[in-house]
Amino acid sequence: MAQEFQRARRPEQKQQRYDAILSAARALAERDSVRDTSLADIAAEVGMHKSALLKYFTTRDEIYLKIAAADYVSWAVEMRELLAKAGSIGDVAAAFAETLATRPLLCDLIAHVPLNLERTVPLESVREYKLTIMPGIFELAEDVRRLLPSLTDEDILDLVTVVSSVAASLHQMANPPETLARLYREMPELGHASEFEPTLHRIVETFLRGQQSR
């Protein structure tokens, strides 16, 4: 557990607490998953009482929605850098697969955003999340359209849905809890696909080729 904080009084101290909470929540989720990290876990990691932590965030889900927004923005920046060098459908699919394969926490968060995180936080937190991620997504969509001009607006929206849904599901299947992992070791025929990057690459490329040929 981190050293217990004294009460924050100055703005810079409060910002330090705020950043420490986000950093602790990120580290715990990377180690244990978003699902298995509680508000009490985060407070203990930071060295704060849970009631003190609630002065900075209303719920655990608000913390993870904030992290999801930051990671979406970072991901979109890297995606745009790769798409600037892309020249084919295969390159576009590879960019999605490679960038998300290196961001397991984002993939975990993508699964929880619509199921939990957006549903339990104040309206202003959801508004802030949407307004933070949407500019990068719109810019990313324009980059894909530049490379694949035959895609319609609907196709682009479907692409975002496919990438998000598949990445979220593949991450969960590729990282089962220990009870399921033991079952799959004993009976491999019951296991799910575990190779995240090649599977996501294949699905995205197949989707894009289908949309283009249509």
Backbone as JSON, one array per atom type, in Angstrom:
{
  "sequence": "MAQEFQRARRPEQKQQRYDAILSAARALAERDSVRDTSLADIAAEVGMHKSALLKYFTTRDEIYLKIAAADYVSWAVEMRELLAKAGSIGDVAAAFAETLATRPLLCDLIAHVPLNLERTVPLESVREYKLTIMPGIFELAEDVRRLLPSLTDEDILDLVTVVSSVAASLHQMANPPETLARLYREMPELGHASEFEPTLHRIVETFLRGQQSR",
  "N": [[0.84, -1.19, 0.0], [0.48, 2.24, -0.74], [2.18, 5.09, 0.71], [0.41, 6.74, 3.24], [-1.6, 9.55, 2.49], [-1.43, 12.96, 3.58], [-3.95, 15.39, 4.39], [-5.09, 17.06, 1.52], [-4.59, 20.38, 0.71], [-3.73, 22.58, -0.85], [-4.09, 23.58, -4.34], [-2.24, 22.23, -6.03], [-1.63, 20.03, -4.48], [-4.07, 18.72, -4.39], [-4.33, 18.09, -7.09], [-2.24, 16.3, -7.27], [-3.23, 14.2, -5.69], [-5.44, 13.48, -7.22], [-4.24, 12.6, -9.64], [-2.77, 10.5, -8.59], [-4.76, 8.73, -7.8], [-5.88, 7.97, -10.29], [-3.61, 6.76, -11.42], [-3.16, 4.62, -9.64], [-5.55, 3.18, -9.98], [-5.33, 2.44, -12.64], [-3.0, 0.79, -12.58], [-3.86, -1.31, -10.91], [-6.01, -2.36, -12.38], [-4.68, -3.22, -14.67], [-3.23, -5.26, -13.56], [-5.13, -6.91, -12.24], [-7.56, -6.82, -13.63], [-10.34, -4.84, -14.78], [-12.86, -5.58, -13.86], [-12.31, -6.9, -11.45], [-11.35, -5.03, -9.68], [-11.91, -2.95, -7.01], [-13.41, 0.03, -5.52], [-12.48, 0.29, -2.93], [-10.1, -1.13, -3.14], [-8.6, 0.59, -4.77], [-8.47, 2.89, -3.18], [-6.98, 1.88, -1.01], [-4.58, 1.27, -2.32], [-3.66, 3.8, -2.99], [-3.41, 4.88, -0.51], [-5.36, 6.22, 0.84], [-8.34, 6.98, 2.71], [-11.48, 5.53, 1.86], [-13.65, 7.31, 1.9], [-12.36, 9.74, 1.63], [-11.33, 9.52, -0.93], [-13.66, 9.66, -2.39], [-14.15, 12.32, -2.58], [-12.95, 13.13, -4.82], [-13.75, 11.51, -6.97], [-16.93, 10.27, -7.89], [-17.66, 7.6, -8.05], [-16.26, 4.28, -8.47], [-16.56, 3.58, -11.14], [-16.58, 6.03, -12.43], [-13.91, 6.74, -12.27], [-12.73, 4.81, -13.94], [-13.98, 5.4, -16.34], [-12.85, 7.84, -16.91], [-10.19, 7.03, -17.32], [-10.57, 5.4, -19.53], [-11.31, 7.29, -21.47], [-8.92, 8.79, -21.73], [-7.22, 6.79, -22.7], [-8.45, 6.08, -25.08], [-8.06, 8.42, -26.58], [-5.25, 8.46, -26.78], [-4.86, 6.06, -28.19], [-6.2, 6.65, -30.63], [-4.54, 8.62, -31.66], [-2.15, 7.16, -32.2], [-3.19, 5.34, -34.05], [-3.84, 7.04, -36.2], [-1.31, 7.85, -36.96], [-0.26, 5.44, -37.96], [-2.08, 4.92, -40.02], [-1.47, 6.95, -41.74], [0.65, 5.96, -43.08], [-0.36, 3.83, -44.36], [-1.55, 1.78, -47.09], [-3.35, -0.01, -48.06], [-6.16, -2.28, -47.67], [-5.34, -4.37, -46.04], [-3.29, -3.12, -44.61], [-4.77, -1.28, -43.12], [-6.34, -2.97, -41.52], [-4.27, -4.23, -40.13], [-3.25, -2.08, -38.67], [-5.32, -1.52, -36.84], [-5.35, -3.99, -35.44], [-2.7, -4.24, -34.43], [-2.34, -1.94, -32.8], [-4.35, -2.19, -30.85], [-3.69, -4.62, -29.74], [-1.52, -3.98, -28.2], [-2.66, -2.6, -26.18], [-4.08, -3.78, -23.82], [-5.54, -2.98, -21.53], [-7.21, -0.95, -22.5], [-8.8, -2.47, -24.23], [-10.08, -4.07, -22.34], [-11.49, -2.09, -20.96], [-13.14, -1.15, -23.01], [-15.04, -3.15, -23.15], [-16.39, -2.76, -20.77], [-17.37, -0.16, -20.77], [-19.99, 0.35, -22.17], [-21.52, -1.52, -20.79], [-21.31, -1.07, -18.01], [-19.8, 1.28, -17.07], [-20.75, 3.71, -18.26], [-23.29, 3.73, -17.3], [-23.55, 4.19, -14.6], [-22.53, 6.55, -13.71], [-22.49, 10.16, -13.09], [-24.39, 12.34, -15.27], [-22.87, 14.43, -16.4], [-20.33, 13.36, -16.39], [-20.48, 11.33, -18.29], [-21.06, 12.9, -20.51], [-18.68, 14.4, -20.69], [-16.88, 12.32, -21.23], [-17.78, 11.41, -23.77], [-17.43, 13.74, -25.32], [-14.71, 13.97, -25.18], [-13.64, 11.72, -26.52], [-14.81, 11.69, -29.08], [-13.82, 13.59, -31.09], [-11.3, 12.48, -31.9], [-12.16, 10.0, -32.89], [-13.74, 10.8, -35.07], [-11.78, 12.01, -36.67], [-10.18, 9.79, -37.15], [-11.98, 8.24, -38.6], [-12.15, 9.77, -40.94], [-9.58, 9.43, -41.92], [-9.61, 6.7, -42.55], [-11.55, 6.76, -44.52], [-10.24, 8.24, -46.45], [-8.31, 6.42, -47.31], [-9.94, 4.33, -48.14], [-12.08, 5.14, -50.13], [-14.53, 4.27, -51.1], [-16.12, 3.5, -49.02], [-19.07, 4.11, -47.15], [-20.69, 6.53, -44.93], [-22.19, 5.01, -43.17], [-20.88, 2.56, -43.38], [-18.44, 3.2, -42.16], [-19.24, 3.73, -39.53], [-20.16, 1.19, -38.9], [-17.74, -0.15, -39.02], [-16.35, 0.91, -36.81], [-18.0, -0.11, -34.8], [-17.67, -2.88, -35.2], [-14.89, -3.23, -34.75], [-14.65, -2.34, -32.06], [-16.43, -4.1, -30.7], [-15.43, -6.67, -31.33], [-12.75, -6.52, -30.44], [-13.14, -6.09, -27.69], [-14.47, -8.48, -26.95], [-12.62, -10.48, -27.77], [-10.46, -9.88, -26.13], [-11.45, -10.53, -23.58], [-11.87, -13.28, -23.91], [-9.3, -14.14, -24.43], [-8.07, -13.74, -22.05], [-8.88, -15.41, -19.7], [-10.37, -16.02, -16.43], [-8.67, -17.73, -13.72], [-10.0, -20.14, -13.08], [-11.39, -20.81, -15.46], [-9.21, -20.9, -17.18], [-7.85, -23.1, -16.19], [-9.69, -25.1, -16.78], [-9.62, -24.99, -19.59], [-7.02, -25.78, -20.03], [-7.17, -28.41, -19.23], [-9.15, -29.38, -20.91], [-8.77, -28.64, -23.89], [-10.38, -28.45, -26.15], [-12.62, -27.09, -25.4], [-11.92, -24.49, -25.22], [-11.69, -20.98, -26.12], [-10.87, -18.84, -28.95], [-7.57, -17.66, -28.68], [-5.59, -16.09, -29.71], [-5.11, -12.96, -29.97], [-4.26, -10.7, -31.69], [-3.83, -11.72, -34.46], [-6.38, -12.75, -34.94], [-8.14, -10.56, -34.65], [-7.11, -8.94, -36.7], [-7.7, -10.52, -38.96], [-10.54, -10.6, -38.89], [-11.26, -7.87, -39.1], [-10.12, -7.22, -41.58], [-11.55, -8.96, -43.27], [-14.14, -7.93, -42.93], [-13.81, -5.31, -44.01], [-13.12, -5.87, -46.67], [-15.43, -7.12, -47.51], [-17.3, -5.0, -47.25], [-16.25, -3.2, -49.11], [-16.44, -4.62, -51.52], [-19.16, -4.86, -51.69]],
  "CA": [[0.0, 0.0, 0.0], [1.26, 3.47, -0.82], [2.23, 5.87, 1.94], [-0.85, 7.45, 3.45], [-1.51, 10.97, 2.21], [-2.01, 13.95, 4.46], [-5.06, 16.08, 3.74], [-4.67, 18.0, 0.48], [-5.15, 21.72, 0.91], [-3.4, 23.45, -1.98], [-4.52, 23.01, -5.63], [-1.27, 21.27, -6.56], [-1.76, 18.81, -3.69], [-5.28, 18.05, -4.85], [-4.03, 17.5, -8.39], [-1.41, 15.13, -7.0], [-4.12, 13.12, -5.24], [-6.25, 13.1, -8.38], [-3.39, 11.82, -10.53], [-2.4, 9.26, -7.91], [-5.92, 7.83, -7.86], [-5.94, 7.42, -11.64], [-2.46, 5.89, -11.61], [-3.4, 3.4, -8.87], [-6.64, 2.44, -10.62], [-4.77, 1.85, -13.87], [-2.09, -0.3, -12.23], [-4.63, -2.43, -10.37], [-6.78, -2.97, -13.47], [-3.73, -3.94, -15.52], [-2.82, -6.48, -12.86], [-6.23, -7.77, -11.79], [-8.69, -6.56, -14.52], [-11.29, -3.81, -14.35], [-13.93, -6.24, -13.13], [-11.89, -7.36, -10.13], [-10.79, -3.93, -8.91], [-12.96, -2.2, -6.32], [-13.05, 1.36, -5.04], [-11.67, 0.08, -1.73], [-8.76, -1.52, -3.58], [-7.92, 1.78, -5.26], [-8.17, 3.74, -2.02], [-5.88, 1.26, -0.26], [-3.35, 1.4, -3.1], [-3.22, 5.19, -2.92], [-3.15, 5.23, 0.88], [-6.41, 7.15, 1.26], [-9.6, 6.38, 3.13], [-12.42, 5.55, 0.74], [-14.45, 8.53, 1.96], [-11.54, 10.84, 1.1], [-11.25, 9.33, -2.38], [-14.95, 10.06, -2.99], [-14.15, 13.76, -2.82], [-12.35, 13.34, -6.15], [-14.57, 10.78, -7.94], [-18.17, 9.83, -7.24], [-17.72, 6.13, -8.05], [-15.17, 3.56, -9.15], [-16.79, 3.61, -12.58], [-16.17, 7.33, -12.95], [-12.46, 6.68, -12.42], [-12.37, 4.03, -15.13], [-14.44, 6.11, -17.54], [-11.82, 8.85, -17.16], [-9.04, 6.34, -17.89], [-10.97, 4.96, -20.87], [-11.24, 8.45, -22.37], [-7.51, 9.09, -21.99], [-6.62, 5.74, -23.52], [-9.03, 6.21, -26.42], [-7.37, 9.53, -27.27], [-3.89, 7.99, -27.09], [-4.99, 5.05, -29.24], [-6.56, 7.3, -31.89], [-3.34, 9.3, -32.17], [-1.27, 6.16, -32.8], [-3.86, 4.81, -35.24], [-3.71, 7.99, -37.29], [0.09, 7.79, -37.42], [-0.1, 4.24, -38.79], [-2.89, 5.04, -41.24], [-0.79, 7.87, -42.65], [1.61, 5.17, -43.85], [-1.06, 2.67, -44.92], [-1.9, 1.89, -48.5], [-4.24, -1.09, -48.48], [-7.07, -2.8, -46.65], [-4.54, -5.15, -45.11], [-2.6, -2.18, -43.73], [-5.76, -0.71, -42.18], [-6.65, -4.02, -40.54], [-3.07, -4.42, -39.3], [-3.15, -0.95, -37.75], [-6.27, -1.77, -35.75], [-4.94, -5.16, -34.65], [-1.43, -3.98, -33.73], [-2.48, -0.93, -31.74], [-5.19, -2.7, -29.77], [-2.97, -5.72, -29.08], [-0.6, -3.4, -27.22], [-3.46, -1.86, -25.21], [-5.05, -4.69, -23.21], [-6.45, -2.29, -20.62], [-8.24, -0.29, -23.3], [-9.73, -3.51, -24.68], [-10.89, -4.43, -21.18], [-12.39, -0.97, -20.69], [-14.15, -1.09, -24.08], [-16.11, -4.08, -22.8], [-17.13, -2.3, -19.6], [-17.97, 1.17, -20.96], [-21.44, 0.33, -22.37], [-22.18, -2.41, -19.84], [-21.3, -0.58, -16.64], [-19.22, 2.57, -16.73], [-21.62, 4.82, -18.66], [-24.62, 3.59, -16.71], [-23.56, 4.43, -13.15], [-21.85, 7.81, -13.38], [-23.31, 11.34, -13.36], [-24.56, 12.71, -16.67], [-21.76, 15.27, -16.86], [-19.16, 12.5, -16.62], [-20.7, 10.69, -19.59], [-20.91, 13.95, -21.53], [-17.25, 14.69, -20.82], [-16.27, 11.17, -21.89], [-18.13, 11.43, -25.2], [-16.81, 14.9, -25.97], [-13.27, 13.75, -25.22], [-13.22, 10.7, -27.49], [-15.41, 11.8, -30.4], [-12.98, 14.23, -32.12], [-10.33, 11.52, -32.41], [-12.85, 8.99, -33.69], [-14.12, 11.43, -36.34], [-10.56, 12.16, -37.46], [-9.79, 8.44, -37.55], [-12.9, 7.84, -39.65], [-11.77, 10.46, -42.16], [-8.37, 8.78, -42.42], [-10.01, 5.44, -43.18], [-12.26, 7.12, -45.75], [-9.22, 8.66, -47.44], [-7.69, 5.21, -47.85], [-10.97, 3.47, -48.74], [-13.12, 6.14, -50.43], [-15.83, 3.69, -51.45], [-16.91, 3.26, -47.81], [-20.07, 5.13, -46.81], [-20.73, 6.9, -43.51], [-22.71, 3.85, -42.44], [-19.81, 1.57, -43.34], [-17.44, 3.63, -41.18], [-19.83, 3.5, -38.22], [-20.15, -0.26, -38.7], [-16.35, -0.54, -38.76], [-16.07, 1.25, -35.41], [-18.74, -1.07, -33.99], [-17.04, -4.19, -35.33], [-13.59, -3.2, -34.07], [-14.87, -2.25, -30.61], [-17.07, -5.3, -30.19], [-14.54, -7.83, -31.46], [-11.6, -6.34, -29.55], [-13.59, -6.3, -26.31], [-14.76, -9.9, -26.74], [-11.39, -11.27, -27.88], [-9.64, -9.66, -24.94], [-12.0, -11.31, -22.47], [-11.63, -14.7, -24.18], [-7.86, -14.41, -24.38], [-7.61, -13.57, -20.66], [-9.89, -15.99, -18.82], [-9.98, -16.18, -15.03], [-7.91, -18.95, -13.51], [-10.86, -21.33, -13.13], [-11.6, -21.17, -16.86], [-7.91, -21.25, -17.76], [-7.57, -24.48, -15.8], [-10.58, -25.96, -17.57], [-9.14, -25.04, -20.97], [-5.81, -26.6, -20.06], [-7.59, -29.81, -19.1], [-9.98, -29.74, -22.07], [-8.51, -27.58, -24.87], [-11.45, -28.35, -27.14], [-13.64, -26.18, -24.89], [-11.37, -23.14, -25.17], [-12.0, -20.0, -27.17], [-9.7, -18.3, -29.67], [-6.74, -16.94, -27.73], [-4.62, -15.26, -30.41], [-5.85, -11.7, -30.14], [-3.91, -9.84, -32.82], [-4.16, -12.26, -35.79], [-7.83, -12.92, -35.09], [-8.73, -9.24, -34.9], [-6.67, -8.55, -38.04], [-8.46, -11.29, -39.95], [-11.96, -10.2, -38.88], [-11.39, -6.51, -39.63], [-9.84, -7.25, -43.02], [-12.68, -9.6, -43.93], [-15.24, -6.97, -42.92], [-13.55, -4.22, -44.94], [-13.19, -6.38, -48.06], [-16.85, -7.33, -47.8], [-17.94, -3.71, -47.46], [-15.76, -2.61, -50.36], [-16.99, -5.35, -52.67], [-20.6, -4.62, -51.74]],
  "C": [[0.87, 1.23, 0.0], [1.22, 4.2, 0.52], [0.97, 6.71, 2.06], [-0.67, 8.94, 3.24], [-2.03, 11.79, 3.38], [-3.1, 14.67, 3.68], [-4.53, 17.09, 2.73], [-5.37, 19.34, 0.68], [-4.92, 22.62, -0.3], [-3.83, 22.78, -3.29], [-3.55, 21.97, -6.17], [-1.3, 19.96, -5.78], [-2.99, 18.02, -4.13], [-5.06, 17.4, -6.21], [-3.16, 16.26, -8.22], [-2.25, 13.95, -6.56], [-4.92, 12.56, -6.41], [-5.45, 12.2, -9.31], [-3.0, 10.48, -9.9], [-3.54, 8.25, -7.93], [-6.02, 7.17, -9.23], [-4.81, 6.43, -11.88], [-2.65, 4.56, -10.88], [-4.48, 2.54, -9.52], [-6.15, 1.75, -11.89], [-3.9, 0.64, -13.54], [-2.85, -1.53, -11.73], [-5.43, -3.14, -11.47], [-5.87, -3.74, -14.42], [-3.3, -5.26, -14.88], [-3.98, -7.45, -12.64], [-7.47, -7.74, -12.68], [-9.59, -5.49, -13.91], [-12.35, -4.44, -13.45], [-13.56, -6.53, -11.68], [-11.22, -6.29, -9.28], [-11.91, -3.1, -8.32], [-12.47, -0.81, -5.93], [-12.18, 1.25, -3.79], [-10.25, -0.32, -2.09], [-7.96, -0.29, -4.01], [-7.54, 2.69, -4.1], [-7.0, 3.19, -1.22], [-4.56, 1.41, -0.99], [-2.78, 2.81, -3.01], [-2.81, 5.56, -1.49], [-4.13, 6.25, 1.4], [-7.57, 6.35, 1.84], [-10.59, 6.52, 1.98], [-13.26, 6.82, 0.73], [-13.68, 9.73, 1.42], [-11.44, 10.74, -0.42], [-12.53, 9.83, -3.06], [-15.09, 11.57, -3.14], [-13.62, 14.09, -4.21], [-13.18, 12.67, -7.25], [-15.8, 10.23, -7.21], [-18.25, 8.32, -7.11], [-16.45, 5.56, -8.66], [-15.32, 3.67, -10.65], [-16.42, 4.94, -13.2], [-14.65, 7.38, -13.15], [-12.1, 5.96, -13.71], [-12.91, 4.65, -16.42], [-13.44, 7.19, -17.91], [-10.59, 8.2, -17.82], [-9.36, 5.88, -19.31], [-10.87, 6.11, -21.87], [-9.8, 8.77, -22.73], [-6.88, 8.06, -22.91], [-7.19, 5.72, -24.93], [-8.3, 7.28, -27.22], [-5.97, 9.11, -27.68], [-3.91, 6.98, -28.23], [-5.28, 5.69, -30.6], [-5.37, 8.02, -32.51], [-2.4, 8.3, -32.85], [-1.89, 5.57, -34.06], [-3.68, 5.75, -36.42], [-2.3, 8.02, -37.84], [0.32, 6.59, -38.32], [-0.89, 4.35, -40.09], [-2.26, 6.0, -42.23], [0.22, 7.15, -43.53], [0.93, 4.0, -44.58], [-1.41, 2.89, -46.39], [-2.88, 0.84, -48.97], [-5.17, -1.47, -47.34], [-6.3, -3.59, -45.6], [-3.8, -4.26, -44.13], [-3.55, -1.59, -42.69], [-6.09, -1.73, -41.1], [-5.48, -4.25, -39.6], [-2.93, -3.31, -38.28], [-4.09, -1.14, -36.56], [-5.77, -2.9, -34.84], [-3.69, -4.87, -33.83], [-1.62, -3.01, -32.57], [-3.31, -1.43, -30.57], [-4.52, -3.86, -29.03], [-2.02, -5.19, -28.01], [-1.32, -2.6, -26.14], [-4.51, -2.78, -24.58], [-6.01, -4.0, -22.25], [-7.56, -1.58, -21.38], [-9.27, -1.31, -23.79], [-10.64, -3.96, -23.54], [-11.91, -3.33, -20.9], [-13.49, -0.87, -21.74], [-15.33, -2.0, -23.76], [-16.99, -3.52, -21.69], [-17.82, -0.95, -19.8], [-19.48, 1.09, -21.17], [-22.19, -0.52, -21.35], [-22.33, -1.79, -18.46], [-20.94, 0.89, -16.51], [-20.13, 3.75, -17.08], [-22.94, 4.83, -17.91], [-24.7, 4.04, -15.25], [-22.95, 5.76, -12.75], [-22.79, 8.99, -13.64], [-23.32, 11.69, -14.85], [-23.38, 13.51, -17.19], [-20.5, 14.44, -17.12], [-19.28, 11.79, -17.95], [-20.52, 11.7, -20.71], [-19.43, 14.25, -21.77], [-16.53, 13.56, -21.55], [-16.52, 11.21, -23.4], [-17.43, 12.57, -25.92], [-15.3, 14.76, -26.07], [-12.88, 12.81, -26.34], [-13.71, 10.96, -28.91], [-14.53, 12.51, -31.43], [-11.96, 13.26, -32.72], [-10.96, 10.45, -33.28], [-13.26, 9.55, -35.05], [-12.9, 11.59, -37.25], [-10.08, 10.81, -37.98], [-10.68, 7.95, -38.69], [-12.55, 8.49, -40.98], [-10.5, 9.86, -42.76], [-8.69, 7.47, -43.13], [-10.72, 5.74, -44.51], [-11.28, 7.56, -46.84], [-8.58, 7.45, -48.1], [-8.68, 4.34, -48.61], [-12.17, 4.33, -49.08], [-14.47, 5.55, -50.79], [-16.7, 3.44, -50.22], [-17.85, 4.43, -47.54], [-19.94, 5.5, -45.33], [-21.2, 5.72, -42.67], [-21.65, 2.76, -42.32], [-18.78, 1.92, -42.26], [-17.96, 3.4, -39.77], [-19.85, 2.01, -37.9], [-18.74, -0.75, -38.38], [-15.99, -0.27, -37.3], [-16.76, 0.25, -34.48], [-18.08, -2.43, -34.01], [-15.73, -4.23, -34.56], [-13.77, -3.21, -32.55], [-15.41, -3.55, -30.05], [-16.13, -6.5, -30.21], [-13.34, -7.7, -30.52], [-11.98, -6.6, -28.1], [-13.81, -7.79, -26.03], [-13.49, -10.74, -26.79], [-10.5, -11.1, -26.66], [-10.14, -10.5, -23.78], [-11.73, -12.81, -22.68], [-10.17, -15.07, -24.06], [-7.29, -14.31, -22.97], [-8.65, -14.1, -19.69], [-9.44, -16.0, -17.37], [-9.35, -17.56, -14.83], [-8.77, -20.21, -13.56], [-11.1, -21.78, -14.57], [-10.29, -21.58, -17.52], [-7.55, -22.7, -17.41], [-8.44, -25.46, -16.59], [-10.06, -26.11, -18.99], [-7.84, -25.83, -21.09], [-6.16, -28.09, -20.0], [-8.35, -30.3, -20.33], [-9.85, -28.64, -23.13], [-9.65, -27.4, -25.88], [-12.57, -27.41, -26.69], [-13.19, -24.73, -24.91], [-11.8, -22.27, -26.33], [-10.71, -19.58, -27.87], [-8.88, -17.44, -28.71], [-5.72, -16.03, -28.4], [-5.29, -13.95, -30.82], [-5.53, -11.01, -31.45], [-4.24, -10.46, -34.18], [-5.66, -12.43, -36.01], [-8.51, -11.6, -35.38], [-8.36, -8.75, -36.3], [-7.53, -9.24, -39.09], [-9.92, -10.83, -40.03], [-12.13, -8.81, -39.47], [-11.13, -6.49, -41.13], [-10.99, -7.88, -43.79], [-13.87, -8.65, -44.01], [-15.02, -5.88, -43.97], [-13.63, -4.69, -46.39], [-14.64, -6.64, -48.45], [-17.58, -6.03, -48.06], [-17.53, -3.08, -48.77], [-16.35, -3.32, -51.57], [-18.49, -5.13, -52.8], [-20.91, -3.3, -52.45]]
}
